[in-house]
Amino acid sequence: MTPNRLHFVYGPVPSRRLGRSLGVDLVPFKTCTYDCVYCQLGRTTNLTLERRPYVPVADLLAEVKASLDRGSAPDYIGLAGSGEPTLHSGLGALIEGLKALTTIPVAVLTNGSLLWMPEVRQALMKADLVLPSLDAGDSETFQRINRPQEGIFFTQMVEGLATFTRDFPGEVWLEVFLLAGLNDSPASIANLVALTRKIRPARIQLNTVTRPPAEGFALAPAPERLQELLNAFPGQVEIICETEPATPPAGETPRIEDAQILALLGRRPCTPNDIARGLGIHELETLKHLDRLVATGQVRTVLAGGRGYYCLPTPTPGAKA
């Protein structure tokens, strides 16, 4: 494995929550416990509860080291990617290996669906930061928005979140993803607020749709509605918004390959500025790569919220992901 052929590590990406985050993908594309209506990667193709060593931990660590050796240090190493990272049965060993490899803090972005499992909670204990999600205040809304795999129960999931947050020595930042007409009514918000008081995260982050969602009916509330809800939740609360364009890091502009851009787009749709900020290059250089990738059919464009995004072509039905 060479630094120019990374399969599981991507970025750094400009994260609205973590600054510049070096992403690590632990499971195959769209292997998840949920099939969320708002997912920016589309419908889940492998809905599962099976925890397996989907990728050898040694390979993941080797790619992280290769990426860190060739670029500037990110703010975080983010275990996330194109599926649910807690499905990887070697998650605890990976976090321990990363802590031995670097002093860069390790963050885990999870939907929180498996925190009712003691082995999953234990695997996360050596992370620096865990960012789970809570999108519903009741079972009916949970089924409508998250569309979980059979065997995941709403009350059980919430209890797992509360137990983990109580025992975890690091910080838990809870994402609440708000959708117009689905979970932003006064009754839905009251239920969500009650659950956040039970879970007691260090921070609550209100989020909504900004990139193309899996389902067209997954829409963002009006900005003024988000501002209203900011004061409804207890403790430290913030609205997650798109980061402002930033100048690439000072110094020599790094050379990038098309493969690095494709790796980013395989995990999330991006604007040219997203890619430029994540990889530390000028936006004009990014556009040169994107023009070539669009012309060869490796990348397509899509419009969402009045903004243009680049993403990978939609897989052909029956094609191997």
C-alpha positions as CSV (number, residue, x, y, z in Angstrom):
1,M,0.0,0.0,0.0
2,T,1.4,3.4,-1.0
3,P,0.5,6.9,0.1
4,N,-1.0,7.5,-3.4
5,R,-3.4,4.6,-3.2
6,L,-5.5,5.2,-0.1
7,H,-8.7,3.2,0.0
8,F,-10.1,4.0,3.5
9,V,-8.7,7.4,4.4
10,Y,-9.9,10.6,2.8
11,G,-9.4,14.3,3.1
12,P,-8.7,16.2,5.3
13,V,-12.2,17.5,4.7
14,P,-13.5,20.8,6.0
15,S,-15.9,19.8,8.7
16,R,-18.5,22.1,10.2
17,R,-18.0,20.4,13.5
18,L,-14.3,19.5,13.6
19,G,-12.4,22.0,11.5
20,R,-10.1,20.0,9.1
21,S,-10.8,16.4,9.8
22,L,-8.9,13.4,8.3
23,G,-11.7,10.9,7.6
24,V,-11.4,7.1,8.1
25,D,-14.0,4.9,6.5
26,L,-14.4,1.7,8.6
27,V,-17.2,-0.1,6.6
28,P,-18.2,-0.6,3.0
29,F,-20.3,2.1,1.3
30,K,-23.8,2.6,2.8
31,T,-23.4,-0.2,5.3
32,C,-25.5,1.2,8.1
33,T,-28.0,0.5,10.9
34,Y,-30.3,3.3,9.6
35,D,-31.7,4.3,6.2
36,C,-32.2,8.0,7.1
37,V,-34.3,10.1,4.8
38,Y,-31.8,13.0,4.9
39,C,-28.6,11.1,4.2
40,Q,-26.4,12.9,1.8
41,L,-25.1,9.6,0.4
42,G,-28.5,8.3,-0.7
43,R,-30.4,5.2,0.4
44,T,-28.7,2.5,2.5
45,T,-27.8,-0.5,0.4
46,N,-26.7,-2.8,3.3
47,L,-29.0,-2.2,6.3
48,T,-27.6,-4.4,9.1
49,L,-26.8,-4.9,12.7
50,E,-23.9,-7.2,12.1
51,R,-20.6,-6.1,13.7
52,R,-17.7,-7.4,11.7
53,P,-14.0,-6.6,11.1
54,Y,-15.0,-5.1,7.7
55,V,-11.5,-3.7,7.1
56,P,-8.3,-5.0,8.8
57,V,-7.3,-2.6,11.5
58,A,-3.6,-2.8,10.4
59,D,-4.6,-1.5,7.0
60,L,-6.5,1.4,8.4
61,L,-3.6,2.4,10.6
62,A,-1.1,2.1,7.7
63,E,-3.3,4.4,5.6
64,V,-3.6,7.0,8.4
65,K,0.1,7.0,8.9
66,A,0.7,7.4,5.1
67,S,-1.7,10.3,4.9
68,L,-0.2,12.1,8.0
69,D,3.3,11.6,6.6
70,R,2.5,13.4,3.4
71,G,0.4,16.4,4.6
72,S,-0.2,19.0,7.3
73,A,-1.7,17.8,10.5
74,P,-5.6,17.9,10.6
75,D,-7.5,19.1,13.7
76,Y,-9.0,15.7,14.2
77,I,-9.0,12.1,12.9
78,G,-12.6,11.5,12.3
79,L,-14.0,7.9,12.3
80,A,-17.0,8.2,10.1
81,G,-17.1,7.8,6.3
82,S,-19.8,6.2,4.2
83,G,-21.5,4.0,6.8
84,E,-22.0,3.5,10.6
85,P,-18.5,3.1,12.1
86,T,-19.6,1.3,15.3
87,L,-20.5,-1.7,13.0
88,H,-16.7,-2.4,12.8
89,S,-15.9,-4.9,15.5
90,G,-12.3,-3.7,15.7
91,L,-13.2,-0.1,16.5
92,G,-11.7,-0.2,20.0
93,A,-8.4,-1.6,18.7
94,L,-8.3,1.0,15.9
95,I,-8.8,3.8,18.4
96,E,-6.0,2.4,20.6
97,G,-3.7,2.1,17.6
98,L,-4.4,5.7,16.5
99,K,-3.6,7.0,20.0
100,A,-0.3,5.2,19.8
101,L,0.4,6.6,16.4
102,T,-0.3,10.3,16.9
103,T,-1.4,12.9,19.4
104,I,-4.1,14.2,17.0
105,P,-7.4,13.8,18.8
106,V,-9.7,11.0,17.6
107,A,-13.4,11.8,17.1
108,V,-16.1,9.2,16.3
109,L,-19.2,10.4,14.4
110,T,-21.9,7.8,15.0
111,N,-25.7,7.7,14.6
112,G,-25.8,6.3,18.2
113,S,-27.9,3.3,17.3
114,L,-25.7,0.7,18.9
115,L,-24.7,2.4,22.1
116,W,-27.1,0.1,24.0
117,M,-24.5,-2.6,23.4
118,P,-21.9,-2.7,26.2
119,E,-19.1,-3.8,23.8
120,V,-19.8,-0.8,21.6
121,R,-19.7,1.6,24.6
122,Q,-16.4,0.0,25.7
123,A,-14.8,0.3,22.3
124,L,-15.4,4.1,22.3
125,M,-14.0,4.8,25.7
126,K,-10.5,5.8,24.5
127,A,-11.8,8.3,21.9
128,D,-11.4,12.0,22.6
129,L,-14.8,13.1,21.3
130,V,-17.9,11.2,20.3
131,L,-20.6,12.8,18.2
132,P,-23.8,10.8,18.2
133,S,-27.2,11.8,16.6
134,L,-30.7,12.1,17.9
135,D,-33.3,12.9,15.3
136,A,-36.6,11.9,17.0
137,G,-38.3,12.3,20.3
138,D,-40.6,9.4,19.9
139,S,-40.8,5.9,18.3
140,E,-43.1,6.9,15.5
141,T,-40.9,9.8,14.3
142,F,-37.8,7.6,14.8
143,Q,-39.2,5.1,12.3
144,R,-40.2,7.8,9.9
145,I,-36.9,9.6,9.8
146,N,-34.2,7.1,10.6
147,R,-35.9,3.9,9.2
148,P,-33.7,1.6,11.4
149,Q,-32.8,-2.0,10.8
150,E,-35.2,-4.4,12.5
151,G,-33.9,-5.1,16.1
152,I,-33.2,-1.4,17.0
153,F,-35.8,0.0,19.4
154,F,-36.2,3.6,20.1
155,T,-36.3,3.4,23.9
156,Q,-33.3,1.1,23.9
157,M,-31.3,3.5,21.7
158,V,-32.1,6.5,23.9
159,E,-31.0,4.5,27.0
160,G,-27.8,3.6,25.3
161,L,-27.1,7.3,24.5
162,A,-27.7,8.3,28.1
163,T,-25.6,5.5,29.6
164,F,-22.7,6.2,27.3
165,T,-22.8,9.9,27.9
166,R,-22.8,9.4,31.7
167,D,-19.8,7.0,31.6
168,F,-17.6,8.4,28.8
169,P,-14.6,10.3,30.1
170,G,-14.4,12.6,27.0
171,E,-17.0,14.9,25.6
172,V,-20.2,14.0,23.8
173,W,-21.6,16.5,21.3
174,L,-25.1,15.5,20.4
175,E,-26.4,16.3,16.9
176,V,-30.1,17.0,16.5
177,F,-31.0,16.9,12.8
178,L,-34.1,19.0,12.2
179,L,-36.5,18.5,9.2
180,A,-39.4,20.7,8.2
181,G,-42.7,19.0,8.9
182,L,-41.1,15.9,10.3
183,N,-39.6,16.7,13.7
184,D,-39.9,20.5,14.1
185,S,-43.4,20.8,15.4
186,P,-43.9,22.1,19.0
187,A,-44.7,18.6,20.2
188,S,-41.7,17.0,18.5
189,I,-39.4,19.7,19.8
190,A,-40.7,19.2,23.4
191,N,-40.0,15.5,23.2
192,L,-36.5,16.1,21.8
193,V,-35.8,18.6,24.5
194,A,-36.9,16.2,27.2
195,L,-34.6,13.5,25.9
196,T,-31.6,15.9,25.7
197,R,-32.1,16.7,29.3
198,K,-32.0,13.0,30.0
199,I,-28.9,12.4,27.9
200,R,-27.0,15.5,29.1
201,P,-24.4,15.9,26.4
202,A,-21.6,18.5,26.7
203,R,-22.9,20.3,23.6
204,I,-26.0,20.1,21.5
205,Q,-25.6,20.9,17.8
206,L,-28.7,21.7,15.7
207,N,-28.2,20.6,12.1
208,T,-30.4,20.4,8.9
209,V,-30.3,19.6,5.2
210,T,-27.6,21.4,3.2
211,R,-26.6,18.7,0.7
212,P,-28.8,16.6,-1.6
213,P,-30.8,14.2,0.7
214,A,-31.8,10.6,0.1
215,E,-35.5,11.6,-0.1
216,G,-36.8,14.7,-1.8
217,F,-39.3,15.3,1.1
218,A,-36.4,15.8,3.6
219,L,-36.4,19.6,3.7
220,A,-34.7,22.1,6.0
221,P,-36.7,24.3,8.3
222,A,-36.6,28.1,7.6
223,P,-33.5,29.8,9.0
224,E,-35.6,31.8,11.4
225,R,-37.2,28.6,12.7
226,L,-33.7,27.3,13.5
227,Q,-33.0,30.5,15.4
228,E,-36.2,30.1,17.4
229,L,-35.2,26.6,18.4
230,L,-31.8,27.6,19.5
231,N,-33.2,28.7,22.8
232,A,-35.5,25.7,23.3
233,F,-32.7,23.2,24.1
234,P,-30.8,23.2,27.5
235,G,-27.1,23.8,28.0
236,Q,-24.6,24.7,25.4
237,V,-26.4,24.8,22.0
238,E,-25.3,25.9,18.6
239,I,-26.6,25.8,15.1
240,I,-24.2,24.1,12.7
241,C,-23.9,26.1,9.6
242,E,-21.7,25.9,6.5
243,T,-18.2,27.3,7.3
244,E,-17.1,30.4,5.5
245,P,-14.6,30.2,2.6
246,A,-11.1,30.1,3.9
247,T,-7.7,30.7,2.5
248,P,-5.7,27.5,2.0
249,P,-2.9,26.9,4.5
250,A,0.2,29.1,3.9
251,G,3.3,27.6,2.3
252,E,3.8,25.5,-0.7
253,T,0.6,24.3,-2.4
254,P,0.5,20.5,-2.2
255,R,0.1,18.4,-5.3
256,I,-3.1,16.4,-5.4
257,E,-4.3,13.6,-7.6
258,D,-7.8,13.0,-9.0
259,A,-8.0,10.0,-6.7
260,Q,-7.9,12.2,-3.6
261,I,-10.9,14.2,-4.9
262,L,-12.8,11.0,-5.8
263,A,-12.2,9.7,-2.3
264,L,-13.8,12.8,-0.8
265,L,-16.8,12.7,-3.2
266,G,-17.3,9.1,-2.4
267,R,-18.1,10.0,1.2
268,R,-20.0,13.3,0.7
269,P,-21.1,15.7,-2.0
270,C,-18.8,18.8,-2.0
271,T,-18.5,22.2,-3.5
272,P,-15.2,23.2,-5.1
273,N,-14.5,25.3,-2.0
274,D,-15.1,22.3,0.3
275,I,-12.5,20.4,-1.6
276,A,-10.0,23.3,-1.8
277,R,-10.2,24.0,1.9
278,G,-9.9,20.3,2.8
279,L,-7.0,19.5,0.6
280,G,-5.3,22.9,1.1
281,I,-5.2,24.0,-2.6
282,H,-6.6,26.9,-4.5
283,E,-10.2,26.7,-5.7
284,L,-9.1,27.3,-9.3
285,E,-6.8,24.2,-9.1
286,T,-9.7,22.2,-7.7
287,L,-11.9,23.3,-10.7
288,K,-9.3,22.0,-13.1
289,H,-9.5,18.6,-11.6
290,L,-13.3,18.7,-11.4
291,D,-13.7,19.7,-15.1
292,R,-11.6,16.8,-16.1
293,L,-13.5,14.3,-13.9
294,V,-16.9,15.6,-15.2
295,A,-15.7,15.3,-18.8
296,T,-14.7,11.7,-18.3
297,G,-17.9,10.8,-16.5
298,Q,-16.3,10.1,-13.1
299,V,-18.1,13.0,-11.4
300,R,-21.5,14.6,-11.8
301,T,-23.0,17.9,-10.6
302,V,-26.2,18.4,-8.6
303,L,-28.0,21.5,-7.3
304,A,-29.2,21.6,-3.7
305,G,-30.3,24.7,-1.7
306,G,-29.3,26.9,-4.6
307,R,-25.7,25.7,-4.4
308,G,-23.8,23.4,-6.9
309,Y,-22.3,20.3,-5.5
310,Y,-20.0,17.6,-7.1
311,C,-20.6,13.9,-6.3
312,L,-20.0,10.5,-7.8
313,P,-22.4,9.1,-10.4
314,T,-25.4,7.3,-9.1
315,P,-24.6,3.5,-9.0
316,T,-26.3,1.3,-11.5
317,P,-28.9,-0.9,-9.9
318,G,-27.3,-4.3,-9.1
319,A,-23.8,-2.9,-9.5
320,K,-21.3,-3.7,-6.8
321,A,-20.7,-0.8,-4.5
